[in-house]
Amino acid sequence: MIAPLTNEIRAQNQSCRLGVLVTMVDVAGSDPVLAAWSPDWTATQDLSVHAAGPLTDGPVLVDARLLRRGKKVIFVAVDIYDGHGVTDLDELQASLDGTCAGQSPLTLAAKSLVTFTRIPRTGASGMDEYDPKKWMGAVRNRTSDHYNEAALDDRIGLKVCNAGAGIVEVALTPYVGNSIGTISGGVQAITMEAAANAMRPGMTATDIQIHFLSQLKVGPSRTRGTIVRDARDHSVVLIELLDAGAGDKLLATATLTLQRLS
């Protein structure tokens, strides 16, 4: 998967936002899983992204591969690269395969590991025709007819309720919903990233480990945060995501590492 790095998805340090990387990893990683498990569907269980270097030029390039397949879970390994201005797919593919003429234009920006769990196809509403096996080897564009210049947090309807406590909210709307009726994993990651950044202004989230535990039923989704470690150059924050309209049912937990801006 390849996507442009626009100002709307940059973090304070001008790198691609961590929540956007999680979103791309989640989407790119799910297609080979759906192809392997067809006709069943899948849900993300655990996801981690660990920074390896800056991603400031773009485009963002995500390379996902099946790591291990079981009856109920599949593990997907993902490498994330900075394309440094290269958008030609053949050139990028040659760089990934190690067959490019000359030095590769790519630099590794992050590594990720995702665990997907198997669920019945009936759990995904309106996705009967979505079958990645049908377009293996084909290039597919997932672009919108309407370009939204709003900042990412505004686009998903994120509200900061208490920055110091890491409390932010996002309502369940069609824009942020997914095929199984809950807020998409990527938006959950963006929400938890925003909560961590609110708790530690002047820092940028670079690493995340997420455990998805349940689905949002009522909403809004609401976070609460705990500082795990504070150091001179970094912080580690635990963020919990709750269903505020369902008795604060726990939806997901995430541990984030934030680095101080230089």
LOGUKOL-260816 format. One record per residue (C-alpha): residue in one letter; residue number from 0; x, y, z. Coordinates in Angstrom, 1 decimal. Layout:
REM LOGUKOL-260816
{aa->A	i->NUM	xx->X	yy->Y	zz->Z}
...
This chain:
REM LOGUKOL-260816
{aa->M	i->0	xx->0.0	yy->0.0	zz->0.0}
{aa->I	i->1	xx->1.2	yy->3.5	zz->-0.9}
{aa->A	i->2	xx->-0.2	yy->6.8	zz->0.3}
{aa->P	i->3	xx->0.9	yy->10.5	zz->-0.1}
{aa->L	i->4	xx->2.3	yy->12.2	zz->3.0}
{aa->T	i->5	xx->0.2	yy->15.4	zz->3.2}
{aa->N	i->6	xx->0.2	yy->18.1	zz->5.8}
{aa->E	i->7	xx->-3.1	yy->16.9	zz->7.2}
{aa->I	i->8	xx->-1.5	yy->13.7	zz->8.5}
{aa->R	i->9	xx->1.8	yy->15.0	zz->9.7}
{aa->A	i->10	xx->2.7	yy->15.0	zz->13.4}
{aa->Q	i->11	xx->4.3	yy->17.9	zz->15.2}
{aa->N	i->12	xx->7.8	yy->16.6	zz->14.2}
{aa->Q	i->13	xx->6.6	yy->16.6	zz->10.5}
{aa->S	i->14	xx->6.7	yy->12.8	zz->10.4}
{aa->C	i->15	xx->3.6	yy->10.8	zz->9.4}
{aa->R	i->16	xx->1.3	yy->10.5	zz->12.4}
{aa->L	i->17	xx->1.5	yy->7.2	zz->14.2}
{aa->G	i->18	xx->-2.3	yy->6.6	zz->14.1}
{aa->V	i->19	xx->-2.1	yy->7.0	zz->10.3}
{aa->L	i->20	xx->0.6	yy->4.3	zz->10.1}
{aa->V	i->21	xx->-1.6	yy->2.0	zz->12.2}
{aa->T	i->22	xx->-4.5	yy->2.6	zz->9.9}
{aa->M	i->23	xx->-2.5	yy->1.7	zz->6.8}
{aa->V	i->24	xx->-1.0	yy->-1.3	zz->8.5}
{aa->D	i->25	xx->-4.4	yy->-2.5	zz->9.5}
{aa->V	i->26	xx->-5.9	yy->-2.1	zz->6.1}
{aa->A	i->27	xx->-2.9	yy->-3.5	zz->4.1}
{aa->G	i->28	xx->-2.5	yy->-6.4	zz->6.4}
{aa->S	i->29	xx->-6.1	yy->-7.5	zz->6.3}
{aa->D	i->30	xx->-6.3	yy->-8.1	zz->2.6}
{aa->P	i->31	xx->-3.9	yy->-11.1	zz->2.5}
{aa->V	i->32	xx->-5.7	yy->-12.4	zz->5.6}
{aa->L	i->33	xx->-9.1	yy->-12.1	zz->4.0}
{aa->A	i->34	xx->-7.7	yy->-13.9	zz->0.9}
{aa->A	i->35	xx->-6.4	yy->-16.7	zz->3.0}
{aa->W	i->36	xx->-9.6	yy->-17.1	zz->5.1}
{aa->S	i->37	xx->-12.2	yy->-16.5	zz->2.4}
{aa->P	i->38	xx->-15.2	yy->-16.7	zz->2.7}
{aa->D	i->39	xx->-14.8	yy->-15.9	zz->6.4}
{aa->W	i->40	xx->-14.1	yy->-12.4	zz->7.7}
{aa->T	i->41	xx->-11.4	yy->-11.0	zz->10.1}
{aa->A	i->42	xx->-11.0	yy->-8.7	zz->13.1}
{aa->T	i->43	xx->-7.8	yy->-7.1	zz->14.4}
{aa->Q	i->44	xx->-6.8	yy->-8.5	zz->17.8}
{aa->D	i->45	xx->-3.4	yy->-7.0	zz->18.5}
{aa->L	i->46	xx->-1.2	yy->-4.5	zz->16.6}
{aa->S	i->47	xx->2.2	yy->-2.9	zz->17.3}
{aa->V	i->48	xx->4.2	yy->-0.3	zz->15.4}
{aa->H	i->49	xx->7.8	yy->0.5	zz->16.4}
{aa->A	i->50	xx->9.7	yy->3.4	zz->14.8}
{aa->A	i->51	xx->13.0	yy->2.7	zz->13.1}
{aa->G	i->52	xx->13.6	yy->6.1	zz->11.5}
{aa->P	i->53	xx->11.9	yy->9.3	zz->10.4}
{aa->L	i->54	xx->9.2	yy->9.3	zz->7.7}
{aa->T	i->55	xx->9.1	yy->12.9	zz->6.6}
{aa->D	i->56	xx->9.3	yy->12.9	zz->2.8}
{aa->G	i->57	xx->6.7	yy->10.4	zz->1.7}
{aa->P	i->58	xx->5.0	yy->8.7	zz->0.1}
{aa->V	i->59	xx->4.3	yy->6.2	zz->2.9}
{aa->L	i->60	xx->4.9	yy->2.6	zz->1.7}
{aa->V	i->61	xx->3.5	yy->-0.4	zz->3.6}
{aa->D	i->62	xx->4.7	yy->-3.9	zz->2.8}
{aa->A	i->63	xx->2.7	yy->-6.6	zz->4.5}
{aa->R	i->64	xx->3.2	yy->-10.4	zz->4.4}
{aa->L	i->65	xx->1.7	yy->-13.4	zz->6.1}
{aa->L	i->66	xx->4.0	yy->-14.6	zz->8.9}
{aa->R	i->67	xx->2.1	yy->-17.5	zz->10.4}
{aa->R	i->68	xx->-1.4	yy->-19.0	zz->9.7}
{aa->G	i->69	xx->-3.5	yy->-20.8	zz->12.2}
{aa->K	i->70	xx->-7.1	yy->-22.0	zz->12.3}
{aa->K	i->71	xx->-8.3	yy->-19.0	zz->14.4}
{aa->V	i->72	xx->-5.5	yy->-16.4	zz->14.2}
{aa->I	i->73	xx->-3.1	yy->-15.2	zz->11.5}
{aa->F	i->74	xx->0.1	yy->-13.2	zz->12.2}
{aa->V	i->75	xx->1.1	yy->-10.5	zz->9.6}
{aa->A	i->76	xx->4.5	yy->-8.8	zz->9.6}
{aa->V	i->77	xx->4.6	yy->-5.3	zz->8.1}
{aa->D	i->78	xx->7.5	yy->-3.0	zz->7.1}
{aa->I	i->79	xx->6.8	yy->0.7	zz->6.7}
{aa->Y	i->80	xx->9.1	yy->2.8	zz->4.4}
{aa->D	i->81	xx->9.7	yy->6.4	zz->3.4}
{aa->G	i->82	xx->9.6	yy->6.5	zz->-0.4}
{aa->H	i->83	xx->11.5	yy->9.8	zz->-0.6}
{aa->G	i->84	xx->9.5	yy->11.1	zz->-3.5}
{aa->V	i->85	xx->9.3	yy->7.9	zz->-5.5}
{aa->T	i->86	xx->5.8	yy->7.1	zz->-6.6}
{aa->D	i->87	xx->6.4	yy->4.7	zz->-9.5}
{aa->L	i->88	xx->5.1	yy->1.3	zz->-8.4}
{aa->D	i->89	xx->7.5	yy->-0.7	zz->-10.5}
{aa->E	i->90	xx->10.5	yy->1.1	zz->-9.0}
{aa->L	i->91	xx->9.1	yy->0.7	zz->-5.5}
{aa->Q	i->92	xx->8.5	yy->-3.0	zz->-6.1}
{aa->A	i->93	xx->12.0	yy->-3.5	zz->-7.4}
{aa->S	i->94	xx->13.4	yy->-1.8	zz->-4.3}
{aa->L	i->95	xx->11.3	yy->-4.1	zz->-2.0}
{aa->D	i->96	xx->12.5	yy->-7.1	zz->-4.0}
{aa->G	i->97	xx->16.1	yy->-6.0	zz->-4.0}
{aa->T	i->98	xx->16.3	yy->-5.9	zz->-7.8}
{aa->C	i->99	xx->16.4	yy->-2.2	zz->-8.4}
{aa->A	i->100	xx->19.3	yy->-0.8	zz->-10.5}
{aa->G	i->101	xx->21.4	yy->1.2	zz->-8.1}
{aa->Q	i->102	xx->20.8	yy->2.2	zz->-4.5}
{aa->S	i->103	xx->17.3	yy->1.7	zz->-3.1}
{aa->P	i->104	xx->15.4	yy->5.0	zz->-2.6}
{aa->L	i->105	xx->13.6	yy->3.5	zz->0.4}
{aa->T	i->106	xx->14.4	yy->3.9	zz->4.1}
{aa->L	i->107	xx->12.8	yy->1.8	zz->6.8}
{aa->A	i->108	xx->10.6	yy->3.9	zz->9.0}
{aa->A	i->109	xx->8.9	yy->1.4	zz->11.2}
{aa->K	i->110	xx->8.2	yy->-2.3	zz->11.8}
{aa->S	i->111	xx->4.8	yy->-3.8	zz->12.8}
{aa->L	i->112	xx->3.2	yy->-7.0	zz->13.8}
{aa->V	i->113	xx->-0.5	yy->-7.6	zz->13.6}
{aa->T	i->114	xx->-2.6	yy->-10.5	zz->14.9}
{aa->F	i->115	xx->-5.9	yy->-11.0	zz->13.2}
{aa->T	i->116	xx->-8.7	yy->-13.3	zz->14.5}
{aa->R	i->117	xx->-11.2	yy->-15.2	zz->12.3}
{aa->I	i->118	xx->-14.9	yy->-14.4	zz->12.5}
{aa->P	i->119	xx->-17.9	yy->-15.5	zz->10.4}
{aa->R	i->120	xx->-18.6	yy->-13.5	zz->7.2}
{aa->T	i->121	xx->-22.0	yy->-12.7	zz->8.6}
{aa->G	i->122	xx->-20.3	yy->-10.4	zz->11.1}
{aa->A	i->123	xx->-19.4	yy->-7.9	zz->8.3}
{aa->S	i->124	xx->-22.4	yy->-6.0	zz->7.0}
{aa->G	i->125	xx->-22.5	yy->-5.1	zz->3.3}
{aa->M	i->126	xx->-19.1	yy->-6.7	zz->2.5}
{aa->D	i->127	xx->-20.3	yy->-9.8	zz->0.5}
{aa->E	i->128	xx->-18.5	yy->-8.6	zz->-2.6}
{aa->Y	i->129	xx->-15.2	yy->-7.7	zz->-0.9}
{aa->D	i->130	xx->-12.8	yy->-10.5	zz->-1.9}
{aa->P	i->131	xx->-9.1	yy->-9.7	zz->-2.2}
{aa->K	i->132	xx->-8.5	yy->-12.9	zz->-4.1}
{aa->K	i->133	xx->-10.3	yy->-11.3	zz->-7.0}
{aa->W	i->134	xx->-7.7	yy->-8.5	zz->-7.5}
{aa->M	i->135	xx->-4.4	yy->-10.3	zz->-6.8}
{aa->G	i->136	xx->-1.8	yy->-8.7	zz->-9.0}
{aa->A	i->137	xx->-4.0	yy->-5.7	zz->-9.8}
{aa->V	i->138	xx->-3.5	yy->-2.1	zz->-8.6}
{aa->R	i->139	xx->-6.5	yy->-0.7	zz->-6.8}
{aa->N	i->140	xx->-7.1	yy->3.0	zz->-5.9}
{aa->R	i->141	xx->-8.9	yy->3.9	zz->-2.6}
{aa->T	i->142	xx->-9.3	yy->7.6	zz->-3.2}
{aa->S	i->143	xx->-12.2	yy->9.8	zz->-2.3}
{aa->D	i->144	xx->-14.0	yy->12.1	zz->-4.7}
{aa->H	i->145	xx->-14.0	yy->14.7	zz->-2.0}
{aa->Y	i->146	xx->-10.7	yy->16.0	zz->-0.7}
{aa->N	i->147	xx->-11.0	yy->17.1	zz->2.9}
{aa->E	i->148	xx->-8.4	yy->19.6	zz->4.0}
{aa->A	i->149	xx->-9.5	yy->19.5	zz->7.7}
{aa->A	i->150	xx->-6.9	yy->18.4	zz->10.2}
{aa->L	i->151	xx->-7.2	yy->14.7	zz->11.0}
{aa->D	i->152	xx->-8.6	yy->15.1	zz->14.5}
{aa->D	i->153	xx->-11.3	yy->17.5	zz->13.2}
{aa->R	i->154	xx->-12.2	yy->15.1	zz->10.4}
{aa->I	i->155	xx->-13.0	yy->12.2	zz->12.8}
{aa->G	i->156	xx->-14.8	yy->14.5	zz->15.2}
{aa->L	i->157	xx->-12.3	yy->14.2	zz->18.1}
{aa->K	i->158	xx->-12.9	yy->16.3	zz->21.2}
{aa->V	i->159	xx->-10.4	yy->17.0	zz->23.9}
{aa->C	i->160	xx->-12.2	yy->16.9	zz->27.2}
{aa->N	i->161	xx->-9.3	yy->16.9	zz->29.7}
{aa->A	i->162	xx->-5.8	yy->17.1	zz->28.2}
{aa->G	i->163	xx->-3.9	yy->16.4	zz->31.4}
{aa->A	i->164	xx->-5.9	yy->13.2	zz->32.1}
{aa->G	i->165	xx->-5.7	yy->12.1	zz->28.5}
{aa->I	i->166	xx->-9.5	yy->12.2	zz->28.1}
{aa->V	i->167	xx->-10.7	yy->12.7	zz->24.5}
{aa->E	i->168	xx->-13.9	yy->11.5	zz->22.7}
{aa->V	i->169	xx->-14.9	yy->10.3	zz->19.3}
{aa->A	i->170	xx->-18.5	yy->9.5	zz->18.4}
{aa->L	i->171	xx->-19.5	yy->6.5	zz->16.3}
{aa->T	i->172	xx->-20.4	yy->8.0	zz->12.9}
{aa->P	i->173	xx->-20.5	yy->6.5	zz->9.4}
{aa->Y	i->174	xx->-17.1	yy->8.2	zz->8.6}
{aa->V	i->175	xx->-15.3	yy->6.4	zz->11.4}
{aa->G	i->176	xx->-17.3	yy->3.1	zz->11.4}
{aa->N	i->177	xx->-16.1	yy->-0.2	zz->9.9}
{aa->S	i->178	xx->-17.8	yy->-3.2	zz->8.4}
{aa->I	i->179	xx->-18.5	yy->-4.9	zz->11.8}
{aa->G	i->180	xx->-20.3	yy->-1.9	zz->13.2}
{aa->T	i->181	xx->-17.7	yy->-0.5	zz->15.6}
{aa->I	i->182	xx->-15.1	yy->2.3	zz->15.2}
{aa->S	i->183	xx->-12.3	yy->1.2	zz->12.9}
{aa->G	i->184	xx->-9.1	yy->0.1	zz->14.4}
{aa->G	i->185	xx->-7.2	yy->3.0	zz->12.7}
{aa->V	i->186	xx->-9.5	yy->5.6	zz->14.2}
{aa->Q	i->187	xx->-9.1	yy->4.0	zz->17.6}
{aa->A	i->188	xx->-5.4	yy->4.3	zz->17.3}
{aa->I	i->189	xx->-5.6	yy->7.9	zz->16.2}
{aa->T	i->190	xx->-7.9	yy->8.6	zz->19.2}
{aa->M	i->191	xx->-5.4	yy->7.0	zz->21.6}
{aa->E	i->192	xx->-2.5	yy->8.8	zz->20.0}
{aa->A	i->193	xx->-4.3	yy->12.1	zz->20.4}
{aa->A	i->194	xx->-4.9	yy->11.4	zz->24.1}
{aa->A	i->195	xx->-1.2	yy->10.6	zz->24.7}
{aa->N	i->196	xx->-0.1	yy->13.7	zz->22.8}
{aa->A	i->197	xx->-2.6	yy->15.8	zz->24.9}
{aa->M	i->198	xx->-1.1	yy->14.5	zz->28.1}
{aa->R	i->199	xx->2.5	yy->15.2	zz->27.0}
{aa->P	i->200	xx->2.5	yy->18.4	zz->24.9}
{aa->G	i->201	xx->5.9	yy->19.0	zz->23.2}
{aa->M	i->202	xx->6.2	yy->15.3	zz->22.5}
{aa->T	i->203	xx->5.3	yy->13.1	zz->19.6}
{aa->A	i->204	xx->4.0	yy->9.5	zz->19.7}
{aa->T	i->205	xx->6.4	yy->7.2	zz->17.9}
{aa->D	i->206	xx->5.6	yy->3.6	zz->19.1}
{aa->I	i->207	xx->2.4	yy->1.8	zz->20.0}
{aa->Q	i->208	xx->1.2	yy->-1.6	zz->21.2}
{aa->I	i->209	xx->-2.6	yy->-2.0	zz->21.0}
{aa->H	i->210	xx->-4.8	yy->-4.8	zz->22.3}
{aa->F	i->211	xx->-8.4	yy->-4.7	zz->20.9}
{aa->L	i->212	xx->-10.7	yy->-6.2	zz->23.5}
{aa->S	i->213	xx->-14.3	yy->-5.4	zz->22.5}
{aa->Q	i->214	xx->-16.5	yy->-3.5	zz->20.1}
{aa->L	i->215	xx->-18.1	yy->-0.1	zz->20.7}
{aa->K	i->216	xx->-21.9	yy->-0.5	zz->20.9}
{aa->V	i->217	xx->-23.2	yy->3.0	zz->22.0}
{aa->G	i->218	xx->-20.5	yy->5.6	zz->22.2}
{aa->P	i->219	xx->-18.9	yy->8.0	zz->22.2}
{aa->S	i->220	xx->-15.5	yy->6.3	zz->22.6}
{aa->R	i->221	xx->-13.6	yy->7.9	zz->25.4}
{aa->T	i->222	xx->-10.0	yy->7.6	zz->26.6}
{aa->R	i->223	xx->-8.3	yy->7.9	zz->29.9}
{aa->G	i->224	xx->-4.5	yy->7.9	zz->30.4}
{aa->T	i->225	xx->-1.9	yy->6.9	zz->32.9}
{aa->I	i->226	xx->1.8	yy->7.9	zz->32.9}
{aa->V	i->227	xx->3.9	yy->4.8	zz->33.1}
{aa->R	i->228	xx->7.3	yy->6.5	zz->32.8}
{aa->D	i->229	xx->8.6	yy->10.0	zz->32.4}
{aa->A	i->230	xx->12.2	yy->10.6	zz->31.3}
{aa->R	i->231	xx->14.1	yy->13.7	zz->30.0}
{aa->D	i->232	xx->13.7	yy->12.7	zz->26.4}
{aa->H	i->233	xx->10.7	yy->10.4	zz->26.3}
{aa->S	i->234	xx->7.5	yy->9.3	zz->28.1}
{aa->V	i->235	xx->5.6	yy->6.0	zz->28.2}
{aa->V	i->236	xx->1.8	yy->6.4	zz->28.5}
{aa->L	i->237	xx->-1.0	yy->3.8	zz->29.0}
{aa->I	i->238	xx->-4.2	yy->4.7	zz->27.3}
{aa->E	i->239	xx->-7.5	yy->2.9	zz->27.8}
{aa->L	i->240	xx->-10.4	yy->3.3	zz->25.3}
{aa->L	i->241	xx->-13.9	yy->3.0	zz->26.8}
{aa->D	i->242	xx->-17.5	yy->2.9	zz->25.5}
{aa->A	i->243	xx->-18.8	yy->5.9	zz->27.5}
{aa->G	i->244	xx->-22.4	yy->5.2	zz->26.7}
{aa->A	i->245	xx->-22.2	yy->1.5	zz->27.8}
{aa->G	i->246	xx->-21.0	yy->1.9	zz->31.4}
{aa->D	i->247	xx->-17.4	yy->2.7	zz->30.4}
{aa->K	i->248	xx->-16.9	yy->-0.8	zz->28.9}
{aa->L	i->249	xx->-13.3	yy->-1.3	zz->28.1}
{aa->L	i->250	xx->-12.7	yy->-1.5	zz->24.3}
{aa->A	i->251	xx->-8.9	yy->-1.4	zz->23.9}
{aa->T	i->252	xx->-5.7	yy->-0.6	zz->25.7}
{aa->A	i->253	xx->-2.5	yy->0.9	zz->24.2}
{aa->T	i->254	xx->1.0	yy->1.6	zz->25.5}
{aa->L	i->255	xx->2.6	yy->4.5	zz->23.6}
{aa->T	i->256	xx->6.1	yy->5.8	zz->23.7}
{aa->L	i->257	xx->6.4	yy->9.6	zz->23.0}
{aa->Q	i->258	xx->9.7	yy->11.3	zz->22.1}
{aa->R	i->259	xx->10.4	yy->14.9	zz->23.0}
{aa->L	i->260	xx->10.6	yy->17.3	zz->20.0}
{aa->S	i->261	xx->14.1	yy->18.5	zz->19.3}
